[in-house]
Amino acid sequence: MIDSHCHLDLPEFEPDWQDVLSSAVSKGVERILIPGTTVSGWQRQQDMAADNAQLDVAFGLHPYFFPDEPDNALAALREQLQTTTIKPVAIGEIGVDGAIDTPIEAQQALFEAQLEMASEQSLPVILHHRRSHHLLLESIKRSRFTQGGVIHAFSGSEQVARQYIDAGFKLGVGGTITYSRAQKTRQTVANIPLQHLLLETDAPDMPMSGRQGARNEPQFIGEVVAALAELHGITPEVVTEQTTANYFALFGSRTQCK
Ligand SMILES: [Zn+2]
């Protein structure tokens, strides 16, 4: 199993992230991708990945945190991509958040600047959405972005899902589908062929059904696999095998830079 979206670098995991990683590995998690969110986080991600071959990293500027970032954040991202000792597998987590105060135009400009960097680097992207599918799809189209990526924590209709798939994206599937009340997303995920899906936890957020109130962890990703297997009427082994293949097809695997 691969956790394609886990914020193992956040303060919630600071005291025990190595134990969290070991627990995940002992439950069969073979890789974890840590998306980037802020300038100050990239170095920590790089340090964590340097000592742990199971960790992949992406660097990016998350719209939610951007208002507190330094003015030169985009230049810093460009520099990070040139100087990193760990090759990122993607640019992310980037996107547009329709539930924050930052003006949409400014968010789209930041998003499109990062799409352009991803194109220059021939890297896929990790997308964040909240009430913003139409805005993300608009920016992707306007930027003529063709590197693909993943729409993280996908929720929405099958019609929207198909638009992302047509644009070269996979759908990130996490704890949401473990809740029986999440009917719309469960229905969408059940109707989309497995080859377009990736597993994720979004830990420490998005706890699985029955674990509300507790910190989410990558070791619980088997619960997403079980829910997905049930929705598709197949075995958990087939889900694991196909989603792992999907991950490597999209992201490859990181290599050490010199
Ligand atoms: Zn995230």
Residues whose N, C-alpha, C, O or C-beta is under 5 A from the ligand:
A	BS01	ZN	E93
